[in-house]
Amino acid sequence: MARAVASRRSFLGHSYNLVGVVASLVILAWTLVAIFAPYIIPHPIGDIVDDDYFGPMRQGLWLGSDYLGRDMLSRVLMGARYTVGISLAAVSIACFSGVVLGMLAAVTGGWFDTCLSRFLDAMNSIPSKLFGLVVVAAVGSSIPVLILTLAVIYIPGAYRFARALAVNINTMDFMTVARVRGESTAYLIGSEILPNIIRPVLADFGLRFVFIVLLLSGLSFLGLGLQPPLADWGALVRENIGGLPFAAPAVVVPSLAIASLTISVNLLIDNLPQKIRDRDA
Amino acid sequence: MKSGVLNLVVKRLGIAVVTLLIVLFAVFFATSMLPGDTASILLGQAATPEAVAGLREAMHLNDPAILRFLRWLFGLLHGDLGTSYANDMPVAALIGGRLVNTMKLAGVTTLISVPLALTLGICAAMLRGSLYDRAVTVLSIGVISVPEFMVATLAVLLFAVYLKWLPALSSVNEAHSLTDLVRIYAMPVITLTFVISAQMIRMTRAAVIETLSTPYVEMALLKGASRSRMVLRHALPNALGPIVNAVALSLSYLVGGVIIVETIFNYPGIAKLMVDAVATRDLPLIQSCAMIFCLGYLLLITAADIVAIMSNPRLR
C-alpha cells in the first residue's frame, strides 16, 4: 500500500522502499538500546527520583515517572533488554528446531514424518496463551523457563512452514541426483534444501518474533511472565495500570514501545523485495 | 463423489478426537509434573510427614501417572471435574456461572464483529487499491501487531478517561437495567471486536481478492457486468467457503483475547477464574479451565477445516 508513495533505492542488488528503511532503522535502534541500555539510562532503574507518582513528562524525566516515582525512560530502556532479548532467544530456538525437524521430516518421509506432523499439529491445537499459563503454573516463570516455553509454543508453526517448503524442494531432480550419489541426510538438508528455502524461512522468523513479543508481553501483563524486580514492557504496563485513569505516560509509553517494535517488524517483512518474501521459494 | 467428502469429514473429526486426547494428556501432565508435592503444598509447612503420606494415599498421588490420567478422564466423562484445592468446592460449581458469563461475552462479540468485519473486508476487496482499502489495511495491520492489552488500555483512555461515556471496570452483578447492561459489556466487547475483526477483515479481503482474480470473474468483466454485480453475483458465492473458514479461524482468537480482556476489565468469566487459579496454583481448576478452552478452540478450528472441505467444489 505504501509502496506507491515511497521512493525506491537500490542497495546490495535489492531495491528497498522508504517504509522498509524506516522500519529497519526502528528495529536497529531498539537492538542498540537493548545491548547498551545499562550505559545510556539517565537514572538507575530502582531509584526514586520524583516526589510525585505518575508524574507527567518534563525536563529531566522525559517520559514521566512510574507508580513509585521512578524514572520511566530508564525503565523502558532497560525493559527493551528483556523484551527483545527473551523474544530473540526464544524465536531462535523455535525456528532452528522447527526448520531442522521440518526438513528432516520432508527428506525422511514415512512414519517419522507422519508421527511428528500429527504430534506437532496436536500441539498447535493448544491456544498459545493457555499453554503459557499452564506451564507457568507448573514450573514458575524464570527467564530460562520463559524462553523455553515460548520456543516450544512456536516450534509447531515453524515446523509446518519449513516442512511445506521442503516437501516442494524434495521433489526436484537435483534431490534425486543427490540421493543417487549416496549423500547423507545431513548433507541433503544442509546443502541441498536449506539454501533453497532460507529466504522465506527468514521472513517467517520475523513474523514469529512478533508473535513471541506479543505473547511474552501478554503473559507479563497478566503477572505471569517476568517477575519483579525485573520488568519487560508488558510488566511495565501492568505495574503502572493504576495510572490509566490519569492517562499517565507511564502506562502509555511501554505499550507504544511494544507497538513500535512489532509494527516495524511487520512492515519490514511486508516491504521486503518480492524475491525474499516469496513464500513459494 | 459425495462419499469422498463424507470420508474426508469423518477423517477430520477422527483427527480432532485424537488431538483432543493428546491435548488433554498434555494439560494433565503439564499440571501434574509440578516440582512441589501437591500434598505438602496443601497441608502447609507445618505438616508432619505422616499427615503428608496419609493425604498422598487418600488423593491416590502414589499411583502411576497414567492411572491417574485415566481416572481423571473417567471422571470427566461422568461430568465430575474434581474438587478445587483453594476453597474445597466442586470445580463444576465454580465454573458453571463463569462459563455462562464468558459465553455471553463471546456471543455478543461474535454478533457484532462478524457482520462488521465481513462488510469492511468485502468492501475493501471491491475497492482494492483505493484510499478506503489502504486505510482499512493499515488499521488492521496495526491492530494485529499490538498486544490485546494495548487495544484495551487505549479503549479505556478514549471512552472512559477522555470521553467519560463508559465505566472502566465491569461488574455483571450490578446490572439492573438495560443501560447498565450496555455500559458493562461495552468496553470488553469493543476491545474484543477490534482484535477479532482485524483478523477477519484481512482474511476476508484476501479470500475475495483471490476469487476476483479467477478466469470466470474476468469473463464476467469482459461480458460487461458491473463491478458490484461481478463481486456479489460471480465472486462472492465462490468465496463463501474461504470466508466462513476465515470467520471460524478468527473466532478462535477469542480464546486468547478473553484471557487478557477479562483480566483487564475484571469481568467475572472463566478466563479470569483460570488466571486466578494459576496464581493460587489450584490444579484441578486449571486443568478444567484449560480443557474447556482447548475444547472451544479445537471445535472452531475443526469447524473451519470442515467448511473448507465442504466448500471445495472439486470434492463435491
Interface residues (C-beta under 8 A of the other chain):
Chain A: M1 R118 F119 D121 A122 M123 S125 I126 P127 S128 K129 L130 L133 V134 V135 V136 A137 A138 V139 V210 L214 S217 G218 F221 L222 G223 L224 G234 V237 I241 L244 P245 F246 A247 V251 V252 S255 I258 A259 T262 I263 N266 L267 D270
Chain B: I15 V18 T19 I22 V23 A26 V27 A30 T31 M33 L34 P35 D133 R134 T137 V138 I141 G142 I144 S145 V146 P147 E148 F149 M150 T153 L154 V156 L157 A160 V161 Y162 A168 S252 V255 G256 I259 I260 T263 I264 M274 V275 A277 V278 A279 R281 L283 I286 A290 F293 C294 Y297 L298 I301
